[in-house]
Amino acid sequence: MVKKNNLNIRVSGREIIMTRVFDAPRELVFKIMADPNALPQWWGPRILTTVVDKMDVRQGGVWRYVQRDLDGNEYVFNGVYREIVPPERVVSTFEFEGMPGHVVINTIIFEEHDGKTKITVTSLFQTVEDRDEMLQSGMESGAAESYDRLDEYLANMSTEKEIVITRIFDAPRELVWKAWTNPEHMKRWMGPKDFTTPFCKIDFHVGGVYLFCMRSPEGKDYWSTGVYREIIPLEKIMMTDSFADEKGNVVPATHYGMSDDCPLEMLVTVTFEEHDGKTKMILRHVGIPAGIMSDMTNVSWNVLFDKLAESLK
């Protein structure tokens, strides 16, 4: 048996069996693993961006995930759900579209013990050769990193709060969309009251990175960065949100004298709907610690959106 961090892996015949224990109740672990909005936050290595193309979690339903690296290369995986027994068991197929025909059957068992959840993932390959190729491709390290990310996500859920803000702007959707995607327009509103935005760079595509700087009246700079996870033109933007230094490297919130319980990476989702020439915009910010940090962030976003409204006139 091989152990990578808290992931136990053993090989038997055409099977690879992995077990991992999460400090969270079974219902929650099952729910998060079956949630298409949560999955991009933990599935796969951190260096890759995951987009859920399809995830119909029911017997006979289809799933399809697209992963992109920093160079824009895509790796696509798909499968069919064969059995769903919430919150106990999921059976599905797994196929890498780069090597069609090599189908794996994955069975996930969820067991709860004293408030914790043990998952057992059994992957049945068509041949021993397929099994060995999967191991050689880095399956062990990839799975270990995915489950580490899932563990972090579950831990954050107990202490974080989702911020949801809805605003109506007296402007067409195309213009509001441009305010989020055009660097020069974003400079006009991104930042608290009396702050300026001297630098803003946007590489607007899935997997692309943004970086901007907010400067206080006293001349102190605050840098932020993130990666675009999902883009539906004129409808939806999903992106990560992290504090950064001037070179775009992610830094902890303590770098700017803030709380040390703020995660390195948060998630911002913005949707846009047009009604009678006006635009309804809904922002969801996930990952902010509950309490003072959450309250301050809520106020900050509303101040930003007041500035956004002015910039649209």
Secondary structure, DSSP 8 states (H G I E B T S, - for coil): -EEETTEEEEEETTEEEEEEEESS-HHHHHHHHT-TTTGGGTSS-TTSEEEEEEE--STT-EEEEEEE-TT--EEEEEEEEEEEETTTEEEEEEEETTSTT--EEEEEEEEEETTEEEEEEEEE-SSHHHHHHHHHTTHHHHHHHHHHHHHHHHHHHTTEEEEEEEEEESS-HHHHHHHHH-HHHHTTT-SSTT-EEEEEEE--STT-EEEEEEE-TTS-EEEEEEEEEEEETTTEEEEEEEEE-TTS-B--GGGGT--TTS-S-EEEEEEEEEETTEEEEEEEEEEEETTHHHHHHHHHHHHHHHHHHHHT-
